[in-house]
């Protein structure tokens, strides 16, 4: 898109969203911010943005729930999901729901703008040299089963044949690097 974008940032981390908004404004973009879904949708309904940058984990909810309502307001909106808890399962769900791109945190303004500006995937991307570690495979499997059970921890624990508290402890940890 030429010229500045009208971007909606949705993140409950006040310092992060303030810093990112300032960086995007310095690059010539108009930015509106919200810390929770209801406020984000209210802003988007007043004036649908060109792009939305959503945090996956918003207090007690998920940024995934905003993808479809935002896409309904403006079909050509570029939607980027950011997360500190990157997993294949959430990336797949984000794209299925209509997100344009998905980036792990930390991501800076230039990476975010680059991702928002991409229209297509890259068929030339190289596969990883090493397979995932056992710990990372476990993390990915837990995320997949959790997504299949709509985030219900008890149902996920039963499906994994794991005690609910054990699952909660595993989910509290940061994901293992690939």
Secondary structure by P-SEA (a helix, b strand, c coil): cccccbbbbbccaaaaaaaaaaaaaaabbbbbbbccaaaaaaaaaaccccbbbbbccccccccccaaaaaaaacccbbbbbbcccccaaaaaaaaaacccccccccccaaaaaaaaaccccccccccccccccaaaaaaaaaaaaaaaacccaaaaaaaacccaaaaaaaaacccccc
